[in-house]
């Protein structure tokens, strides 16, 4: 599984002009699922997102878990695009929706089990994602 994680001061996702998920300061996590991913990878990715030490703290870097900050999770199959050849991305490495959706749901569920407040987009919808990146700080995570 892959995630692009940004430290944000605010982030929101809308579908058809209606906001379906929104957070203040916290993490925006765009999550992609590959063919070989499973529930264990989803839980590991959630743990990594939640414990990622990218916020300034008094004694050094701290995590969203340390600060009790929310996470906005948005499914993003395009993270598995293969762009090595030509100008047209290939999506062959992305898991199909019926495989990916329960694994994105498992990332959300694991974050919630860990005590995180989680907002989400809507799987498979055409979403408009907005955010104000702090830092800027954006990282690619893979498990």
C-alpha positions as CSV (number, residue, x, y, z in Angstrom):
1,X,0.0,0.0,0.0
2,X,1.0,3.6,-0.6
3,X,0.1,6.9,0.9
4,X,1.0,10.5,0.2
5,X,0.8,12.2,3.6
6,X,0.8,16.0,4.0
7,X,0.9,18.0,7.2
8,X,-1.9,20.4,6.8
9,X,-3.5,23.4,8.6
10,X,-6.8,22.5,6.9
11,X,-8.1,19.9,4.4
12,X,-11.4,19.0,2.9
13,X,-12.9,16.7,0.3
14,X,-16.1,17.5,-1.6
15,X,-18.3,15.4,-3.9
16,X,-20.7,17.2,-6.2
17,X,-20.0,20.4,-4.4
18,X,-20.9,19.0,-0.9
19,X,-18.1,18.6,1.7
20,X,-18.1,15.0,2.8
21,X,-14.9,15.2,5.0
22,X,-13.0,18.0,6.6
23,X,-10.3,18.5,9.2
24,X,-8.3,21.4,10.7
25,X,-4.7,20.9,11.6
26,X,-3.6,17.3,11.0
27,X,-2.8,15.0,8.2
28,X,-4.2,14.6,4.7
29,X,-3.5,11.0,3.6
30,X,-4.1,10.0,0.0
31,X,-4.2,6.1,0.1
32,X,-3.6,3.8,-2.8
33,X,-3.9,0.0,-2.9
34,X,-1.9,-2.5,-5.0
35,X,-2.8,-6.0,-6.2
36,X,-0.8,-7.8,-3.5
37,X,-2.0,-5.7,-0.5
38,X,-4.0,-7.2,2.3
39,X,-5.4,-6.3,5.7
40,X,-2.0,-6.5,7.4
41,X,-0.6,-3.9,5.1
42,X,-3.6,-1.6,5.7
43,X,-3.1,-1.8,9.5
44,X,0.7,-1.2,9.1
45,X,0.0,1.8,6.9
46,X,-2.5,3.2,9.4
47,X,0.1,2.8,12.2
48,X,2.8,4.5,10.1
49,X,0.5,7.4,9.2
50,X,-0.6,7.9,12.9
51,X,2.9,7.6,14.4
52,X,4.8,9.6,11.7
53,X,6.9,12.2,13.6
54,X,6.5,15.2,11.3
55,X,5.1,17.9,13.7
56,X,7.3,20.2,15.6
57,X,7.3,19.6,19.3
58,X,9.1,20.9,22.4
59,X,11.6,18.0,22.6
60,X,11.7,17.3,18.9
61,X,9.4,15.9,16.2
62,X,6.1,14.4,17.3
63,X,3.3,12.6,15.6
64,X,-0.4,13.1,15.0
65,X,-1.0,10.4,17.6
66,X,1.1,12.4,20.2
67,X,-0.9,15.6,19.5
68,X,-4.3,14.0,19.1
69,X,-4.6,15.4,15.5
70,X,-7.2,14.2,13.0
71,X,-6.5,12.5,9.7
72,X,-8.4,12.9,6.4
73,X,-8.2,9.7,4.4
74,X,-8.9,9.9,0.6
75,X,-8.7,6.9,-1.7
76,X,-6.4,7.5,-4.6
77,X,-5.8,4.6,-7.1
78,X,-3.7,6.9,-9.2
79,X,-0.8,6.4,-6.7
80,X,-0.2,3.1,-8.5
81,X,0.1,4.7,-12.0
82,X,3.0,3.4,-14.0
83,X,4.4,6.4,-16.0
84,X,7.8,4.9,-17.0
85,X,6.8,4.5,-20.7
86,X,5.3,7.1,-22.9
87,X,2.9,9.8,-21.8
88,X,-0.2,7.7,-20.9
89,X,-0.3,6.3,-17.4
90,X,-1.0,2.6,-16.9
91,X,-3.2,1.6,-14.0
92,X,-2.4,-2.1,-14.1
93,X,-0.7,-2.1,-10.7
94,X,-3.7,-0.6,-8.9
95,X,-6.1,-3.0,-7.2
96,X,-9.6,-3.1,-8.5
97,X,-12.3,-1.3,-6.5
98,X,-13.8,-4.4,-5.0
99,X,-10.3,-5.3,-3.5
100,X,-9.2,-1.7,-2.7
101,X,-12.3,-0.3,-1.0
102,X,-12.3,-2.8,2.0
103,X,-8.5,-2.1,2.5
104,X,-9.0,1.7,2.5
105,X,-11.8,1.1,5.0
106,X,-9.4,-1.0,7.1
107,X,-6.9,1.9,7.2
108,X,-9.7,4.1,8.5
109,X,-10.8,1.5,11.0
110,X,-7.3,1.0,12.3
111,X,-6.7,4.7,12.7
112,X,-10.0,4.9,14.7
113,X,-9.0,1.9,16.8
114,X,-5.8,3.8,17.6
115,X,-7.9,6.7,18.8
116,X,-7.6,9.0,15.8
117,X,-10.4,11.2,14.6
118,X,-10.8,10.3,11.0
119,X,-12.7,12.1,8.1
120,X,-12.9,10.5,4.7
121,X,-13.7,11.0,1.1
122,X,-16.1,8.8,-0.8
123,X,-14.6,5.7,-2.5
124,X,-14.9,5.8,-6.3
125,X,-16.4,9.3,-6.4
126,X,-15.1,12.2,-8.4
127,X,-13.8,14.2,-5.5
128,X,-12.4,17.7,-5.1
129,X,-9.7,17.7,-2.5
130,X,-8.4,21.0,-1.0
131,X,-5.7,21.5,1.5
132,X,-3.3,24.1,3.0
133,X,0.0,22.3,3.3
134,X,2.1,23.3,6.4
135,X,5.9,23.4,5.9
136,X,5.4,22.3,3.2
137,X,5.7,18.7,4.4
138,X,4.6,15.9,2.1
139,X,5.9,12.3,2.3
140,X,5.4,9.1,0.3
141,X,4.8,6.1,2.5
142,X,5.0,2.5,1.4
143,X,4.4,-0.7,3.3
